[in-house]
Each structure stands twice: as structure tokens, then as C-alpha cells.
Amino acid sequence: MSQTLTEFTDDLPRIADLTETERHTLLRDDRRRLVLDVFAERPSTVTLSEVATEIDAREGGYDADSDAVERVEVSLHHTHLPKMDELGVLSYRPETHHIVQ
């Protein structure tokens, strides 16, 4: 049986308080879903580099390549982490590249 968006997000910190539209915005992108996955398995504070390395490995299914990790970092830094910070799902500190959930 398929899980609804509300059922999926109700047990995740801070996501349960989002409107349905905000939840769709958050979860519409694969990389944002992967960021949430990384935080489900890691401590509450990580660096941009750590998250990018993990996401590159998950997307590519192999050991991280430095050029690929850099492309993921740029994507996260400019697009996904600011969006997630704006929605209040996590706190991204661009000046230090630290992400806190």
C-alpha cells in the first residue's frame, strides 16, 4: 500500500509543521530527499562537504569523485540548502558550510 505525503512526513522533525504545498516543494527534488536521508543517519550537525560526498556516492553508486562532489556541493549550496533553510527544515550556515538539523 502506498504511503501518503502526510503519513511520510508527519514523523520527520519540522516537516510535520509545513503546509502541504511546502512539503511538496521540499520533497519534489531527489537531492533534497537525499539530504533528509543523510540526516536520518548522521549527527545533527554536518558539513556541506560531508553531505555532498554522501549524496554523490548514493547518486553514482560508487566512491566519490572530487569533481562530482564539487558539482553536488555547488547545487546544494546555491539551491537546495537555502530552500530547506527557508522552509525551516534545517539551518544552513553558508559562511561556514555547516548544516544543522
C-alpha positions as CSV (number, residue, x, y, z in Angstrom):
1,M,0.0,0.0,0.0
2,S,1.3,3.5,-0.9
3,Q,2.1,5.9,1.9
4,T,0.6,9.4,1.5
5,L,2.8,12.5,1.7
6,T,1.3,13.4,5.1
7,E,1.9,10.0,6.5
8,F,5.5,10.0,5.2
9,T,6.4,13.4,6.7
10,D,4.4,13.5,9.9
11,D,7.2,11.7,11.9
12,L,10.1,13.8,10.5
13,P,11.2,16.8,12.6
14,R,10.0,20.2,11.5
15,I,8.4,18.8,8.3
16,A,5.1,17.9,10.0
17,D,4.5,21.6,10.6
18,L,4.8,22.5,6.9
19,T,1.8,23.1,4.7
20,E,1.1,20.5,2.1
21,T,2.4,22.9,-0.6
22,E,5.6,23.4,1.3
23,R,6.0,19.6,1.8
24,H,5.6,19.1,-2.0
25,T,8.2,21.8,-2.6
26,L,10.6,20.2,-0.2
27,L,10.2,16.6,-1.4
28,R,9.8,17.3,-5.2
29,D,13.6,17.2,-5.7
30,D,15.7,14.0,-5.3
31,R,18.6,15.8,-3.8
32,R,16.5,17.4,-1.0
33,R,15.2,13.9,-0.2
34,L,18.7,12.6,-0.1
35,V,19.7,15.4,2.3
36,L,16.9,14.3,4.6
37,D,18.2,10.7,4.3
38,V,21.7,11.7,5.2
39,F,20.4,13.5,8.4
40,A,18.4,10.4,9.3
41,E,21.7,8.5,9.6
42,R,24.1,11.2,10.9
43,P,24.6,13.5,13.8
44,S,22.6,16.8,13.9
45,T,25.5,18.9,12.5
46,V,27.4,18.1,9.3
47,T,29.5,20.0,6.8
48,L,28.5,20.7,3.2
49,S,31.4,18.5,2.0
50,E,30.2,15.5,4.1
51,V,26.7,15.8,2.8
52,A,27.9,16.3,-0.8
53,T,30.2,13.3,-0.6
54,E,27.4,11.1,0.7
55,I,24.9,12.2,-1.9
56,D,27.4,11.8,-4.8
57,A,28.0,8.2,-3.6
58,R,24.3,7.5,-3.4
59,E,23.6,9.0,-6.8
60,G,26.5,7.4,-8.5
61,G,26.7,4.2,-6.5
62,Y,30.5,4.3,-6.3
63,D,33.2,6.1,-4.4
64,A,33.0,9.9,-4.6
65,D,34.9,11.6,-7.4
66,S,36.2,15.1,-6.4
67,D,34.7,16.9,-9.5
68,A,31.4,15.2,-9.0
69,V,31.3,16.0,-5.3
70,E,32.1,19.7,-6.1
71,R,29.2,19.8,-8.5
72,V,26.9,18.4,-5.8
73,E,28.3,20.9,-3.3
74,V,27.5,23.8,-5.7
75,S,24.0,22.5,-6.3
76,L,23.4,22.1,-2.6
77,H,24.9,25.4,-1.6
78,H,23.1,27.6,-4.2
79,T,19.8,25.8,-4.5
80,H,18.7,23.0,-2.1
81,L,20.1,24.0,1.3
82,P,18.9,27.6,1.1
83,K,15.4,26.3,0.2
84,M,15.4,23.8,3.0
85,D,16.6,26.6,5.4
86,E,13.8,28.9,4.2
87,L,11.3,26.1,4.9
88,G,12.8,25.7,8.4
89,V,13.6,22.0,7.9
90,L,17.3,22.7,8.7
91,S,19.7,25.5,9.3
92,Y,22.3,26.2,6.7
93,R,25.2,28.5,7.5
94,P,26.7,29.3,4.1
95,E,29.6,31.2,5.6
96,T,30.9,28.1,7.4
97,H,29.3,25.5,5.2
98,H,27.7,23.8,8.3
99,I,24.2,22.3,8.2
100,V,22.3,21.8,11.5
101,Q,19.1,19.9,11.9
